[in-house]
Amino acid sequence: MDKRRHTGRRQLLVAFLGAGLVATLALTGCTTGGAAAASAPVAQVAAPATVTATPAADAKDVSPGAPASVTVTDGALRSVTLTNPDGKEVKGAFTEDKKTWAVAEDLGYGKTYTWSGAAIGADGSTTPISGSFTTVKPRSQIKARLNTGDDRTYGIAMPIAVTFDAPVKDRLSAQKALKVETAPATEGAWAWLDDRRAHWRPKEYWKPGTTVKVTADIYGIPLGGGAYGRDDVTSAFTIGRHQIVKADTQTHRMVVITDGVQTHDFPASFGLETDPGRVTKSGTHVVMSKHASYGMTNPKYNYENVVVPWAVRISNNGEFVHGYAPSIPHQGKRNVSHGCVNLSPANAKIYYDTVLPGDPVEITGSTQRLGAADGDYYDWAVPWDQWQAMSAEAN
């Protein structure tokens, strides 16, 4: 939905006439008072209407996302029409006082629009409304997609990700078109992970039950290098119950805490620590998806499509929490996996059934830290002050 701002100029014509006279005459033995000051009433002068169109007549390369309106002073609008090149009227609406008419739908790229109508001045005269303007023709259009969907429920660590299908050169312009509304109010910030990805995350984990609306109002917005936004995208979702996984690679345990109560304590096996390529990363991971079965492939370690049950993805570097029967003798005792958190199939199913995308999985004890090289979502591995410094508004 477009949020349009309208501005108007108000002119005031005031004529005034004032006169004052004080005379004093002094004579020996008597004094005579002169005439009292005289004043004339303010003269009210009726004026013709002054009409201002935005964009101005003959304007070129207008962003279709910019405000488009007609405003009048010293009168009222009688009729306003904006038509596209095919003669079709653009939707719009008057303000209650008939001082402004504003466009209520998106304009097109590379089109000429024409104003028509009339305003009635305070003096009763008619002022015609006319003129035209042309919107910009972009060199390219960039699409955006969100990682959240309507009417979905997510865990308390869920970041909001806007991913563009081409590099964004003007990140500040793009970020100004991004909006997050929450109830209750939640402190958070945008950060650019690269020139295609902007993420928003709260300073602390979301409060359960928070409702969230995300708007990427990028249509008509210049994104740099002659590129403009292609379509607006939105989503509205809810944060679910408070669930955290705390996993320790040294104790070989994975504990599930739901709404402040420990609900499960599973023996686990993590990545083999003697091989740097197999270490399970320490840090706050975020559940990305879950699969009843999943084929694991790792050419470096010579295995392909090893199907495991109840797989919960917790990063883009190949880390999952999943069931794996062959490692049951090691679970709770030693780390032997290729980076995943191994549980027995039965325990993996119990955890799988509790999972929401966006749940945090806090892993400690390993020799390597989760970071940018691990892909989405490493958001919580970034300290808050550093996260804020990654905003386009901070650069």
Summary of the structure (lengths in Angstrom):
residues: 395
radius of gyration: 33.2
end to end distance: 28.2
largest distance: 129.2
contacts: 1225
relative contact order: 0.12
helix: 10%
strand: 43%
